[in-house]
Amino acid sequence: MSFAFSRQADPYVDLSSLDAFNDGAPFETFARMRREEPMAWSEMTSGEKGFWSVTRHADLLELNRQADLLSSARGIRMEDQSPEEVEARKTFQETDAPHHRGFRALVSKAFAKGTVAQFEDQIRQIVTDLLDVALEEGEFDAVDRIARRLPMQMLAQIMGVPQEDGPWLVEKGDALISNADPDYTDFVVDQLDGDAYRMLPFRSPAAVDLFDYANKLLDRMDAGEQIGVLNLVREKTNSGTQMSRDEFRNFFCLLVAAGNDTTRYSISATIHALANDPSLLKRLQSGDFHSWEGAADEMIRYASPTTHFRRTATRDFTFHGKQVREGDKVLLWFISGNRDETAIPDPYRIDLGRERNPFLSFGQGGPHICLGMWLAKLEVAIVMQELAKRLTGIEQVSDHAFLRSNFIHGIKHLPVRVTAR
C-alpha cells in the first residue's frame, strides 16, 4: 500500500527557499536532479552566494568522506557566514581534524552502542508513561504527545539535568533549530532583522537563555560537581586542549537542538506510516522482519529528518564535469540519497525487513556521523515495540503539517485516533 508522506510533486522546487519543504520533501526535484544533473548549481533567492547540490547516493558517500576536500569549518548550513560568525557559533560540528577528532572522542563514549543499550529500561518507561496518557485520550496529536517529548526526557537523563527542565529545554531547542517556523519561535529568522543575533547559534535569541543555563552548569562543574555526560566534554583531549566556556555553551545549544530533532521526526514519520498503512502495524505485531534495529533503520531512512549538511571546498576540483572553486558551498543532500533507486531498491516503499539498507540519515561514511545515532535508533525501535504491543488500530484524523525548514524535514502536527488493546 502507498500513501502520501509528502504532498510535494513539483520537479523544479527552489531548494534555497525555507518554504521548499512546507508540503513535505520535494522528492520529484531530487529525482530529476539525480537523473539529469547530479552536481547542480543553484542561486539563492536571499541574494547570498549560491551552492552546489550533490544528490546521488554514491556521490554523497564519496564526497562525505573527503574532509580534506570539503571542510566543515566554514559552516554546515546553507547560509553565508562571515569568519567572525563562524568562530562565534562554532561547535565541533564546524571543525575539521584534528580538532574535531579530539573533542568528538571525549563525548562519543557516552553515546556508543554499548553505553546506549544500558538506557533501554529508562526509554521504555518514558514511552510507557507517554502512551498511558495518550491512549487514555484516544485522539491526540502524536507529535505533541509522544514524538516531541521522548527525546528530550531521555536526553535530560543522559545530560544529568532535572526532568522538570525538559519542557523548557524542548521549547528553547525548537526555537533554535526551527528558527524559520512561526509555530516554534516569535523570531522567524527570514522575516525579521536578524543582524543583532548573527553571532548566536542558529541566529536565535533563544541561545541567550540556553547560554545562561549552560553557564550555571559550567559553574557547578568547575566547583567539582559531576553532571551526566557533560563533564566528559570538559576533560582535556589527548593533545592537551580543553573545550572553552564559549565552546561549551555552543555545544550545549547543539546538544539541546540536534539531540531532539532526528528522533522526534523519525518517530512522527513512523506514527504517520502506521496510521496510513494498517499492514505495517500488523507486520510489527507478527515479527515478520529481521530485527527491531533494522525496522528502526528503515523508518529513519524513510523519515530523513536532516535534509543536508553544507561543506566548503578547500581547493578547486571537478566533479561530474562541473568546475568547483575553492570557497564554493557544496550541499550534501542526504535526503536525496535515501531515495536513490540505484542504492536502495523501491526506496519510496517502507520495507521493515529490508535486508540491505545503506541509508544516510546520520551522515554515514564521514567523520561527522551523528553522535546520537544509536540512541535515536533505540528510541525509535522501542516506540514501535510499544505501539505494536498496545494498539489494535491507529488512523490519521486530519491533515498533518510539516516543519517550515529546508534543513530539518519532519511532521510537526499529526492528529491521530487509536484503538488500544
N, C-alpha and C positions, 0 to 999 in steps of 0.2 A: 504494500500500500504506500502511495506517495501522498505527501501533504506539504503545504506551503510554510516552510520556516521563514523564507524571505519572500517579500512581495515585490521585490525589485527585479524588473525584467529588461531594463534599458542596457544595451550593449555599449553605450557611449557615456557612461557616468563620469563626471569630473571628480576624480579621486582626491583632489585637494580640498574639496568642499566639506565642511563639517556636517553638511546635510546629506552626504553621499550614502550614508547607511541608515537613514531615517526609516526606510521601508525594508530594512534588512540588508544583508551584504549584496553588492552588485556582482553576483556570480557570473552573469552573462558578459559583463565588461571584462572580468578576469579571463573568462574562457576565450573571448575574442583576442585578448592580448596574448595569451599563451599560443594561440594558433598563428596570429598574424605578426605580432611584434613583441617577442619575449623580453626585449630590452627596449623600453619605450620612454621617451622624454615627455614630460608634462610640465606645462606652465602652471603657476599658482594664481588663482583668482584674487588672492590677497595682495598681489604685487610683489611678494617675496620671490627669492630665487627658485627656479623650477627644480625638478628632480628626475632621476631615472627610476623606473619601476622594473623590478625583477619578479617574474610571476610563475616560472616553471619550477617544478619540484627539484629536478636535478640541478638547475642553476642556483636555486636557493641554498641547497646543500653545499655546492661548490664554493660559492662566494661567502657564505656564512662562516666557513672555517678559515677563510683567509683574512685574519685580523691584521696582518701586516699591510694588506692592500686596502682594506676597508676599516677605518677606525671608528670606534665608539666615542672617542674623547672629545668630539666636537658637537655632541648632542645625539639623542636617539629618537627624537620626534621630528616631524616634518618641518616645523617652523624654523626660521632663521634665528640664530643666537649669536650675539657678539662674544668674543673671548671672555669678556668680563662676566657676562650672564652664564656662560658655561661653567666658569670657575665657581661662581656663587651658588649655583644649583647642583653642583656635581655630587653624585654618589659613585660607588664603584661600578655601577652600570655604565657610567660615562667615563670609563678609564680603559686603558689597554694594558697589556702585560709590560712590565712585571707588577705594577701597582695593583692591577685588578686581581691577579692571581693570589697575591699575598693576603689581601683583605677577604677575598672570597673563601680562601682556605679556613679562615678563622670561624666564619659563621656556617659554612657548609656542613660541619659536623653535626650541628643541631637539626639539620633538615635532611640528613642522609636516610636512605630507605629503612635501615635497621632501627634508627632512632625514632623515626616517624611511626613505625609499626607499634611502638610502645604506647602510642596515643589512641589506639583503636577503641578501647573501652570508653575513654572520655568523649571521643567523637560520637560513638554510638549513643551515649547517654544524652548528649546535646540534641542529636537528631530525634531521639525518642521523646524528649521533653517538648521539642518544637512540634512534632507530629501530634502529640497528645492534645495540644491546644488547637492546632489547625483542624484536626479531624473532628473535634467536638463542634467546631463551627460548621463544617460540612461544605461551605462555599467560602473561598478566600482568595487573596492574591498570593500565588505561590512564591513570588519573588520576595514580597514583604514578609511573609510568614516563615519561609524556610531558607531560600537561597541567599537572601541578604544577611541573615542572622548567623547562620552556622559558621562561615569562615572567620568572622571577627571574634566570635565567642571562643573559638579554638585558638586563634592567634593570640588573644589576650592571655590564655593559659600558658602558651609557649613563651610569650614575652615576659610573663610574670607581673602583669598589671591587673588591677582589680576588675572583676567581671562587670561590676556596675559601671565601669568606664566604657564598656564595649559599645553601647548605643551612640555615645558621644564620638568615639573614635570612628565608627561607621559613618556618621554624619560628616565628619571632617574629611575622612578618606574619600567619600563620594564627591565632596566639593572640590577636592584636588583633581582626581583622575577623570571626573565627569564635569570638568570645568566649562564645557560648552553646552551643558544641558540645564535649562531653567528649572527642571524638576529637582535638581540637586544643588544648585547654587544661585544665590542672588547676584553673583558677579559672573555673568556669562562672558567668557573671555573674548569673543569676537564682536560683542555688542556694546562694550564699554571700553573706556580708555584704560588699557592695561599697562601703560608705561610705568606707573607707580609700583607695579608688582613684578616687573620683568626679572628682578633678581631673586624671586622666590620660586620654590618648586612648583611647577605647573602654572606659573604666573597666577597663583591663587592666594588671596588674603587668608584663607583657611590655614595656610602654612604658618602664619604668625602664631595662631593658637596651638598648633602642634609643636612649634619651636618652644613655646612656654612649657608645655607638658614634658618635652624631651629635656629641657634644662633642669627640671625638677628631678627627673630620673638620673641625669648626669650627676647632680649634686649628691644624690643618695649613693650612687656607685662610687663616686670619689671619696665618700665617707666610709667605704668598705662594705656596703650592702650588696648582696647578691640578688640580681633581678633577672630571673629567667635566662634566656639566651642572650640578652642584651650585653651582659658582661663580656661575652666572648668577643664581640667586635671591638671592645676597648682594650683587648690584650695586644701586645706587640706582635708584629708579624715576624717571620723567620729572618727578615732583613733588618729588624730592629725598629721599624717605623710603627707609629700608633695613630689610630684614627683621631683627628682633631675634634674639638667640640662642634665646630661648624659642620664637619663631615658627618658626625654622628647625628646631628639634627636633621640633615638632609636624608641620611639613611633611615631614620625613624619615619620620616614622611613617606619614603618609598615603601617601607615595610607595611605601613598602615594602608596605603593606597593599593599597591600591587599585591599585597598579601590577601586581598579580598576579591579582586575583580575576576581573575581566571576561574576560581572555584565557583563564585556566585553565578557567573554567566554560563558556565558549564552545567551547573545544576538547573538553572532556569531553562536551558535548551533541552535538558533531559526530561524535565517535567512536561515541557511543551510537546515533546515527541510522544511521551506516554499518553498524554491527553488527546492526541490526534491520531494515534495508531494503536488500537487495542491489542494488536498482535504482539507488540513489544512488551507490554506488561505480562502477557501470557508466557512469552518466551523467558522472561526473567524468572517467573514463578516455576517454570518447568526445569530450569537449569540447563537448557539445551544450548550451551555455549561453552567456550574453553575455560574461562576464568572470569571472576569479577573484575580483576585488574584489566583484562582485555576488554571487557564490556565498558569499563570506565574510559579506557583509552579511546574507544570508538566514539563515545559521546563527547569527549573533549575535542577529538578531531572534528566531529560534526559541528560543535559549537564554535570552534575557532575564535576564542574571546579576544586575543590580541591580534589585530589585523596585520601589523607590520612593525618593524624596527628600522630606523634610519641609520645608515653608516655614511662616512665621508671618505672619498677617495684620497689616498695618501700620495698617489702618483698617477700619471696618465696611463691608461690601458685601453685595450679594445676588447669588446665583448659582443658577440653576435653581430659583428661588423660595425658596431657603434663606437665612436671615439669618446671615452670618458676622460674628463680632465681632472687634474689634481684639484681638490676642493669641491668637486661636484657632490651633491647629495644623492645617495643611492638607497632606495627603499626596498627592503626585503619583505615582500607580501606573502607572509606565511599562510594567510587565509586562502590565498590562491593555490599554493602548493598542496593544501589539504583537499582540494577538489580537482587535482590534476589526474586525469584518467590514465596517463602513462605510468604513474606510480601507484595509484590506488584504484583498483577496478571498481566500476559502478560507484563513484565517490559521492553521488547525491543520495544514495540509499544508506540507511543505517543497518549495518550488519554486526550484531552483537557478538557473533562468532568469527569475525574477520581474522583469518589466520596470519596474514601479513599486513601490518598496519604502520607504515613508516611516516606517521603523521608528524607535523612540525609545530604544533601549538605551543610548545615550550622552547622554541628556538633550537631544536635538536641539531647537533652537528657543530655548533660553535662554542666558543669559550664562555658565552653569556647565557648558556642554557639555564632555564628558570630554577632558582634555588628551591622554590616551594613545590616543585613538580610532584614529588612523592606524597606530600601532604594533600595536594589537590586531588590526585588520583584516589587516595584512600577515602577522602571525604565524599567524592562523587560515588564511589563504589558502595559506601555504607548507606548513602541516601537511597540508592537503587535497591539495596537489600531490604531496607526497612519499608520502602514503599511496596515492594513485591510481597512482603510478609503481611502488611496491614491493610492493603487495598484489594477490593474486588473490581473496582472501576474508577476511572477518572476521566473527566471531559472538560474541555475548554468552553466557557460560557459566554465570552465576548472577546473582542479583538485584543491581541497583545500589542504592546508598544515597545519600540526599540530605543536604546540609548542614542542621544544625539552626539555622535563622535565618529571620526574616521580613524581613530587609534584603537578604541575598545569597541568590540562588537557584541551586543547582547540584548536580551529581552529584559526590560526594566519593570514591566507590569504584565502579569499573566493570571487573569481570573479563571479559576477552575472550580469544579464541583466534584467531590469524591464520595465514593461509597466504601465504607470501612467494613472489614470482616466482622 
